[in-house]
Amino acid sequence: MKTMRYVYWQEEEMWMGHLEEYPDYMTQGETLEELQENLKDIYEDLASGFIPHVRHVAELQFA
């Protein structure tokens, strides 16, 4: 099982969020559980190549 961090917040009565590694792809849900399911769906689309030209976040070390 893979674990991925996500960022979320509440706006009015909706929960908004995105996967930390993919900040360009936001989703929402009426409950936190629905938001989490929608984030899983987005990840599956991103990982399968269904969504083209995916931007990634990475870290770079400098000496």
C-alpha positions in Angstrom: 0.0 0.0 0.0 1.3 3.5 -0.9 1.0 6.4 1.4 0.8 10.0 0.0 0.4 13.3 1.9 -2.4 15.7 0.9 -3.3 19.3 1.7 -6.9 20.0 2.6 -9.1 22.8 3.9 -12.8 23.6 4.3 -14.5 26.3 2.2 -18.1 26.9 3.2 -19.6 23.4 3.4 -17.1 21.7 1.0 -13.8 20.1 1.8 -11.1 21.1 -0.8 -7.7 19.5 -1.3 -4.9 18.3 -3.5 -2.1 15.7 -3.3 1.0 17.3 -1.9 3.1 15.9 -4.8 0.5 17.1 -7.4 -0.6 20.6 -6.3 -2.1 21.4 -9.7 -4.9 18.8 -9.4 -7.4 19.9 -6.8 -10.7 18.2 -5.9 -13.5 18.6 -3.4 -16.0 16.6 -1.4 -19.0 17.2 0.8 -17.3 15.2 3.6 -13.6 14.6 4.4 -14.1 10.9 3.5 -15.5 11.9 0.0 -12.5 14.2 -0.5 -10.2 11.4 0.3 -11.9 9.1 -2.2 -11.7 11.8 -4.9 -8.0 12.3 -4.2 -7.5 8.5 -4.6 -9.3 8.7 -8.0 -7.1 11.6 -9.1 -4.0 9.7 -8.1 -5.1 6.6 -10.1 -5.6 8.9 -13.2 -2.2 10.5 -12.7 -0.4 7.3 -12.1 -2.0 5.5 -15.1 -1.1 8.2 -17.6 -4.7 9.1 -18.2 -3.9 12.7 -17.5 -1.2 14.0 -19.9 1.6 16.4 -19.1 1.6 15.9 -15.3 3.7 18.3 -13.3 5.6 16.8 -10.4 7.2 18.2 -7.3 10.7 17.0 -6.3 13.5 18.0 -4.0 17.0 19.0 -5.0 20.0 19.1 -2.7 22.7 21.6 -3.0 26.1 21.4 -1.4 
